[in-house]
Amino acid sequence: MKNIVIVESPAKSKTIEKYLAGDYKVVSSKGHIRDLATTGKYGLGVDLENDFAPNYVIIKGKNKDVKELKKLVDKADHIYLATDPDREGEIISWHLLDELKIPEEKYDRVVFREITKDVVLSAINNPGKIDLHLVKGAETRRILDRIIGFRLSKLMQYKTGGKSAGRVQSVALKLIVDREREILAFIPKEYWTIEADFKDFTAELFKYQNKDIEINNENEADTIISKLSKSFNIESVEEKEKNKQAKEVFKTSTLQQMASTKLNFAATKTMKIAQKLYEGIDLSSETVGLITYMRTDSVRLSNEFITDTKKYIKDTYGDNYVGSPKMGKKNANMQDAHEGIRPTSIYRTPESVKSFLTPDEYKLYKLIYIRALASIMANAKVLATTVILENNEYLFKTTGSVLKFDGYLKVYKEYEDSEDKILPNFKDYQSNVIVADSINKYQHFTKPASRYTESSLIKELESLGIGRPSTYATIISTLKDHDYVVVEDKKFVPTKIGMETTDKLQEYFSDIINVKYTAHMEQDLDDIADNKLDNIKVLHEFYDKFAPIMEDALKNMEKKTPEKTGEVCPNCGSDLVIRKGKYGEFVACSNYPTCKYIKKDEKKTTTNVVAECPKCHGNIIERKTKKGKIFYGCSNYPKCDYATWYKPTGDICKNCGNLIVNKNNQNICEQCEK
């Protein structure tokens, strides 16, 4: 039997199989095959009384895949576990090893940091074993997230109407809520500026008698202007040549930030496209991964890539454009197992592969390629000029710069934030006096800190040591999907339920849901993965602190009362209130469960009726999820929960009595697929 190579992604398996000889079969696990069960105490799938022993089960819908993998593994001569090269990939390999009952001597662990033929063959020829310390770190993270996520989410659902809470998610939400409260509490302060406009530039007042000046109102501004003439003395002209250095290659967080600001991509979109570029693109003559692994917090580059890129720069732009790799500042939490995100070949230019990519794939690949290329190019050289002008002991300043050598900006200019402001040559003035065209005053008000954007929130989470690069996109999606935040002008605004959920969590769990504790927990998880800390000790320390707070919250946290509509129940006379269900809000009796009256939505039950409900004979109507996706459900919800994604035709299946629906342009019964 062939050697079996198990990867996570079906797309990646096709690419890799083309590189290996005929005695290898590459198959996919399609991601995780196991997860914690939802049984046991609190449905955690964790034995709280037995050192948090996990109870793993095959993920729903994966039994068939696992059985097929088991058959292949049993017949194979050797198995290579080649899941993604990170902690998540490590634990997936361990789950495969354990669930498929692979003997120790029959398997090897290999990692593909890029999907190119040379790297894949090298990895196969230099295998290792699963790093059980990494597995323990990933397992501990999953257990912590399950305990906090399950227990806090259920608490929030019961007490506030919020949908979820989480170890990192709730801290991210708290940052957004805290920022919003700063903005709401902010009191603007008036201030004025004075500018002198000249033919080729503008100078701003900044000092009086060599002391910083503050102008608080219009009267003060008018008084100053009354003392000024239009003639200014050139006090000083300072020119200094400065180096402008390129940034280092992307890591996950900076790629997400840059793609957000420059390409307007959401973090989830960026990672989805990057995954495709990593797994492999069909370039007609070959199928190859265009970038290295995209989940990394390292900016290290391989010596081979540096050498190739330096040669490419020299041949393309000249010797003087060759620089040294920019390495950035090493973060204390950085895992340096991977390189930064770079093209797998500097010779595979964006234009050369453009015809094989979608427009968005091309944009992201170009961004990654240019950033990596620029990081090994020479510094740009800028002549920075500062001019001080004097007028009746008032000092005005203007600054500008002239690009003397473009260096890395030769390729990176379109992504650079700052532009050069060019000043006239003050040596050309025949006297030391320069005359302004006008002197103007401007009113301003101080502004609060800006709301977070996706980019700035990711930057803040990383700087605080909260979460990991691979989790940021998911965290942001959850906050939006669960209606904790809305996006206005690309900025996060917390909703009412987002603020209420944060307040309730802070009322009881402020010692756990905070920046310092969460960052400390991240460090503990890193230490477990590095075999510096015992995972059971970490879990006990956490749970001994968490459990009593949880019990107190369950007993004493005030439950939010449903909002009254101002109507009374026709059955019992109690108030009607707005409740939340699986498919949105509905109006029902406040005396539930004694009275189970639910008010029908007349608008919904008389419009968009497409069929009769097969369960209760009510009306099947067209509905929309909160994301705007159309589905078809019973108008009697929540009493009747019939729902389908496919539009019913109105006909009934003769075999089972269910509705016939239009699925993929075919009229079939969704139940028996006939």
CORCOR-V964288 format. One line per field, one symbol per residue. burial: + if it has 9 or more other ideal C-beta (glycine too) atoms within 8 Angstrom, else -. Layout:
burial=???
This chain:
burial=-++++++++-+++++++--+---+++++++--+++++--+---++++----+-++++++--+--++--++-++--+-++++++++++++++++++++-++-+----++++++++++--+++-++--+--++-+++++++++++++++++++++-+++-++-+-++++++++++++++-++-++------+++++++++--+-+++-++----+-+----+++-++--+-+++++--+---++-+-+++++++++++++++--+-+++++++-+++++++++-+---+++++++++++++++---++-+++-+++------+++-++------+-+--+++++++-+-+-+--+---+--++++++++++++++++++++++++++++++++--++++++++++---++++++--+----+--+--+-------+-+--+-+---------++++++++++++--+++-+++++-++++++-++++-+---+++++-++++++-+++-+++-++++-+++-+++++++++-----+--+++-++-++--++-++---+-------+---+--+-++++++-+-+--+++++----+-+++-+--++---+++-+--+-++++-+-------++++++++-+-+++-+-++---+----+++++-----+++----
